[in-house]
Amino acid sequence: MPRRKIPLLLFLLTFVAATASASDFWLSKEWKQWSKTDCEALLLESPWAHVWRGGPSKEEALVYTAQLRSALPIRQAIVRQLQLDQKYDKMSDAQRRTFDEQAGQVLNHSYDDIILVHIDFSKSEAAPGLAGDFHVDVQNGEKSLDALLITEDGSQLKPARFDPKKDFSFDLVFPRTNDGIPAIKDGQKYFSIQFQSPQHTGRNGSKIVSERVTFRFDLRKMVVNEKPSF
């Protein structure tokens, strides 16, 4: 290789390594050192969170964010974000003890039996209308929602529970086992979460068609303490 190309190659290798480290900050930084930007990134677009966008136009956009809240990194990001918002470093000792006790309930909660998926649609232009549609789903036994967890081998798992919230979001609770067998088996590389976004009427009276929303999670990128966290 010509000598003049060696410095450029070294620069490129260093740049790639630095970029990878910056994007995977959860591997290089202890969660209590995460910045507000780090937390927002992990909660919005990371191995444990994804955004889906659809709809006929910007004015009637559909925006869904999925977070795997049974995954430890998501819960750490939520707690760290609260630390920053409430100025944890400036709290009194008593205030910190109270905060730590409440945060511990989030961080140490066991999800050995369930996979908790939080879906937020508050950024959708039609959020109020969607909230009403999802309320109807509850009354109809969730049939029109048709939510599924689909594994790499094609197995389909229905949620054990569907919990709509008042802040334009809902939770999907899936069992971790199916007939005693892990729903997501060791060695599998990915799984997806799907549900049907309902048909509804937009603000200008136009019909917004029902769409299939799909979030794909790569288990190979979700490793914490040498095993996937979900």
Buried (B, 14 or more C-beta within 10 A) or exposed (E): EEEEEEEEEEEEEEEEEEEEEEEEBBEEEEBEEBEEEBBEBBBBEBBBBBEBEBBEEEEBBBBBBBBBBBBBBBBBBBBBBBBBEEEBEEBEEEEBEEBBEEBEEEEEEEBEEBBBBBBBBBBBBBBEBBBEBBEEBEEEEBEBBEBBBBBBEEBEBBBEEBEBBEEBBBBBBBBBEBEEEEBBEEEBEBBBBBBBBBEBEBEEEEEBEBBEBBBEBEBEEBEBEEEBBB
